[in-house]
């Protein structure tokens, strides 16, 4: 069993070609979100840490928070997320 240590860093996409391979080799669970129109990349630096590492172990990703079904239907109808 282990915990994850996650840090999100938004940076310019100027050197994405050079950084992407090293990033993938460095972070076992790393991910990135590239927004070409804004010329930015969000690097999700995610790696294993021992279970005894300080922290509350909460997964606070908004994608996993319960949403009221009525709100969800309304937002979808309006084209919002």
Secondary structure, DSSP 8 states (H G I E B T S, - for coil): -EEEEEEEEEEESTTHHHHHHHHHHH-TT-EEEEEGGGTEEEEEEEEEEETTSSS------GGGS---HHHHHHHHHHT--
